[in-house]
Amino acid sequence: MKFAASAMYLRQLCGFEGQLALRLCSKRAWCVVVAAALSVTVNAARAQTKTITVTPGVKTVAGEAWYVQTFPGPACTTSLGIPSYTITVPPSHGVLSFATSTGVFPGCPPGSPALPDLVVYYTWTGGTSGATSDSFQVVYSAPGQSGVLNVTVELAGPAPDVYKVNYFSNNVAGAPDGTVRIDNPGLTYGNVCALIYVFDADQQLSECCGCNETHNGLRTLSIRSDLTSNPLTGVVSRNGIIKVVSSVPGSTGCDPTGNVSPTANLRAWVTHIGNAVGTAYPVSETESSDSTLGATELSNLQAQCAFVQILGSGQGTCRCGTGD
């Protein structure tokens, strides 16, 4: 009877998902609860299966796990450490990374303390694979307990109004200098990055850089001095393409080489130097065209810029001109 009563008491105390209680039982058949162990929670819903939507190159939270005390006392106040993990099914088109952080245990009341947790991140690196989805599985574990996280990854569709394309021409001695003007109209009423990629007419990325744009500010860049004077190969482009991606500033500022998160709505204008008529060069100006920024294009822009900046050791990085 003592054993039955103790077992019932144990179930009453510990009979909910995610908890392990260890018991030491004597020959007299009575039990003592000596430890409480793991509650594994994947995000707030405690889901073991979920779908996330990601942007190429952007590190995205895929799940979280806590190792908390559930007996005696509530799970909201006491951490027993950080769970470990095993990648049981790796992703095919991305990479996983893990970090420790802190967060309030899901379901705890307002004001509860933030407890240490393990966070799994997913970054899409599919490049030119053409794939639009991915999946993976991670097992979290702690003494005596484990939890399985199954994740389906969906690639976000192209964001609108984030990709501006224009051209420059006759960037030669004796001709007028071309100009690029960029404005942040203030849709988000905060800073936006203008990530600039300058291509030669032969399709080679020559220079790239990231420039901060405050709302209602005007940035002016010289094609000759700011965008083509520091090419990777040392050969200045006479004609080429200027691509501008409108992006949210990241933790390292306006970085054109990775973790780009496109957001609307920069505007850009470029002057064009026409072919000489006698000794004069006609000059015109057009607004940059809005193009669809595909996942593969965004991934390639970041990868090529990273390659240029690593290989160039300073060469291949453009300048941001004047204004903001």
N, C-alpha and C positions, 0 to 999 in steps of 0.2 A: 504493500500500500504506500509505503514511503516513496518507493521508486516511482510508482504511477503518479503520485501527487507531484513529485519533483519534476517528472517529465512533462506533465501538464503545465506546470508553472513555467517551465522552460519554453514550451511552445507559445504560451501567452506572452512572454516577454520578447521572444526572439522569432516569432513566426511571420516575418515579412521578408520579401525578396531582397537579395543582395547582402544578407547578414550571415555570418558564420559564428556560432558559439561553440567553444570547445568544452567538453565535460570530462571530468575524471570521476570514475565510478568505483566505489569500494565493493568488496565482496558482500557487504551488507545491503547493497543495492540502493544506495542513496547517492545523489549526484550534486555536484557543486559547479556552478558556472564560473569558470576561471578566466575567461577572456572573451572579448567580442572582437570580431575581425572586420571583414570587408563589406563596404557598400560601393559597388561600381555603378557610376552614373554617366551616361553618355548624353551630354548637354542636359537641358532642363527636363526633358521628357523621359529620361531614363531609357530611351529607345536603344535597342540593339541593332536595328536596321534603319538606315536613313539615306536620304538623297541630298547632295549639296550641288549648288551651281557655282561654277568657277570661271574666272577669266584667265586666259593663258599668261603664265609668268607671275601670277599674283598668288602669294602664299595665303591659303584659306584654312580657317579652323574647321576640322572635320569631326572632332570629338574631344571629350574631357573625361578624366577619371579621378575619383577621390578615394582615399583609404582612410575611413573614419571610424571612430568608436560609436557603436550603436547600443552597447550595454556595458556598464550601467550608464544612464544619462543619454541625452539626445545626441544625434549625429551632427548637430549644428555647431558644436563648440569644440570638439576634440578631434585632432588629426593624429593618425598613427603612422604617418609617413607618406611616401610617394609610391604608387603602384609601378611595377615594371611592365614591360610590353614585349610582345613578339609579333613580327609581321608574318602572318601565316599564309596570306595570299597577297603578293605585291601588286601594285598597280602596273598597268602596261604602258600608259602614256603620261605618267607623272612621277613625282618623287615624294616620299614622305619624310617629314622631319618631326622631331619631338622636343618639347621644352617643358620645364616646370614653371608654374605660374601660381596664382592664388585666385580663388573665387568663392562665393557663397554657395554652400551645398544646396542643390536644388530642392525646393519645397520648404526650406527654412524660412522663418518669419523675418520681416524687415528688421534691420539692425543686427542680424547675425554676423559673426566675424567671417572674414574671408579666410579660407583654409587652403593649404597647399594642394595642388592638383597637377596631373600630367595632361598636357595638351598635345594632340596629334594634328599636324598641319599637312595639307596636300597642295602641291604646286604642279600645274599642268605644264608639261614640257613636250607635248606631242609634236610640235614643229609642223612638218609637211606631211604627217601621217594621214591626214584627212579624216581621222576619227573625231567623233563628237561626244563620246561617252567613255567612261572608264569605271573600274570597280576595284576594291581591295578589302582585305579583312585584317583586323588587328585583334589580338587577344591581350587584355590587361590581366595582370595577376598580382596577388599578394598572398601571404601565408594562408593556405587552405582554401583559397577562393579564386575564381577567375571570371571574367566577363568578356563576351565576344562582341566586337563592333564590326558590322557589315555596312560598307558605304558604297553607294552608287554615285558616280560623278557625272554631271551633265555640263557640257560646255555652253557658256552663255552665248547668246546670239550677238551679232554686231551691235554695238552701241551707236545711236544716231548722233550726228552733229559733233563728232570728235576728231575728224580726220580731214585736214585741209591740204590741198595739193596745188602747186603752181610751178612755173618754170622760170629760169633766167637765161639770158642770151647775151652774146657779144661782150663777155667779161674779159676785155682786152685793153692793153695800153692805148691811150688816145681816145677811148670811148668813155662816155659818162659812167659813173658808178650806179649800179642798181641798188634799190632799197626795198627792204621788207618791213612792213608795219604790222604789229600784232596788238589787238585790244581784247581785254576781258570785259565783256558787257555787264557782268555781275549777276548772272543767272543764279549762282550759288551764294552770291554776295560774300565771297571769300577768295583766297588766293587759289589760282589754277596754274599748273605748269604748262608751258609751251615746250614740248619735246621736239627738237628740230633735227631732221635727218637730211643731209645734203648729198645728192647723188650726181655723179658725172653723167654725161650723155651716154657713156658706154655701160651704164647700169651699176657701176661700182660705187659703194658708199665712200665718200671722200671725208666728210666731217659730220659730227653729231654733238649735241649739247642739250642741256635742259635749263630753261629760263623761267624764273618766277614772274607771274603776271598778277598784279593786284587788280581788284575790280575797278573799272573805269580808267585804268591806267593805259598809256600808250607806250609800247616799246618799239624803237626804231633800230634796225640793223643794217649795216652796210654789207652788200653782197661781196664786195671786193675785200674789205678789211676784216669783217667779222665772220663771214661764212665760207670763204674760199681761200683765205691766206695761210691756212695751216693744214694742208691736206696730208693724209697718211703717206702717200707716195712722193710728196714733194712737187707733184705736177698740178698746177692750178687749173681748175676746170673753166673752160671758155663758155660752155653751155651745159645746162643740167636741170635737175628737178629739186624742188624744196618741199619736203613733207613736214607737216606740223601735226603732232598728236596732242590733243587737249586732255590733261590728266590731273588727277588729284595728287597733291604733294605727298610723298611717302615719308618714312621715318628718317631718311637721309636727304630729304629735300626733293629736288626735281632731277631724278636719275633716269636717263634715257636707256640704261642698260638692263633694267630688270624691275620686276614688281610694279609694272605700269598698270594703273587703274583708270582707264579712259572715262572722262566726264565732259559733258558739254559746258561752255559753248564759245570757245575762242573764235575771233574773227581775224583774218589776215589778208593783206594786200601786197602785191609785188609789182615793182616797175620793171618794164621790159625795154631793153635797148635794141632798137631795130638795126637792120643793116645800113651801113653808111650810104648817104646820098651826097655824093661829092665829099666834102669834109665834115658834114653834119650827120649826127646819129639821131634819128627820131626816137622819142621816149613816150611810152604809154604806161598805163597802170590798170591792173585788173584785180578783182577780188579773187582769192584762192577758192578753188572749187571744193565743194563738200563731197567726199568720196566715202564709200562703205569701208570700214576698217574690219577686215576679216581676221579670224583668230590666227591663221597662218602668217599673214602679213605682220601682225603685231609681234608675234613670236620672233619672226625673222629680223624685224627692225631692231629689237632688243639684242638679239644674239650678234648681229653684225656690228652694232655699235660697241658692244662689250669687246668683241674681237679687235676692232679698230683701236679702241682706247688702250687695251692691254698691249697690243703689238706696237702701237705708235709711241708709247711712253711720253705722251704729251702731244705728239703729232696726231692729227685727226680729231681734235677737240675744237669746236667752234666757240665763238664768244657771243655774249648776249646784248651787245650794243649799248644803247642808252635808254633811260626811262624805265618804267615798270607798269 
